Amino acid sequence: MYKILDGRCGRRAAVFPMSRAQGFTLIEIAIVLVIIGLLLGGVIKGQELITSARVHNLADQHSSVQAAYFAFMDRYRSVPGDMSNENARRAIGGAVTPGSNYGGNGNGQLDDGNVKEVAALWHQMAAAGFIQGSYLGGATNSRDYIQADMAPKNPFGGSMLLARLDEYLDTSGAVPVRLGFVFGKQIPVKVLHELDLKIDDGRPDKGSLRASTQTARGSSGYGGLELSGAENCVERAGGDWIWNVSAEAQDCNAVFLY
């Protein structure tokens, strides 16, 4: 309240200032909207960069394992994992742990559903120096296989496999057992879609990279290690199978066939 002198009667009169409504101007609102837009754009771009990095990580892991597998065969003329423990220790040396569970049966292939051989594969390739790390080997079931230092993990924590299997999407009839690299479970479907576009044809039922099935075929399997954990990773669209990116499934898996 302000006071001024009333000149006519010598008294002080009270004068109150006029109140004014407070609010945002159009310019202020526009600035706020621009800032919000920039923040949302940054978040979306950051998510895209994270997805891209994970796709590159998966692609690099696969290419490294593929190169190591064939380099091992070229050097030792044996399939890693299938190579018997005795022959592996003789060829590679003391880095191979002694014992029957640390090698295969020597029949020239990784047997479908043989967890012991796919665990020995990582152990033997690491002992020979073809892959980084020190993998323990000796697993005889899927529960042991997913333990730390038994097999490589994908960026989402799923255990990888290099194995013979038939749990992959195929619409041509009888699905043959083939050697393939399993990327591991817990992968978001959007990441696998981007990976398929990057290294193959983008189709989950065609080409070299295929979606894993949700259920095992036949009596052989790896205790679910080779399967997808979500049923909506793929869907039919106009007669064709596609990656179901709209469902945003978070526990998918895929196989790269050799």
Secondary structure, DSSP 8 states (H G I E B T S, - for coil): -EEEE-TTTS-EEEE----------HHHHHHHHHHHHHHHHHHHHHHHHHHHHHHHHHHHHHHHHHHHHHHHHHHHSS-TTTS-HHHHHHHT-TTS--SGGGS---SSS--TT-HHHHHHHHHHHHHTTSSSS-------SHHHHTSTTTS-B-TTS-B-EEEEE--B---SSS---EEEEE--SSB-HHHHHHHHHHHS-S-TTSSSEEEB-SS--SS---TTTTS-S-TTSEEEETTEEEE-GGGT-SSB-EEEE-
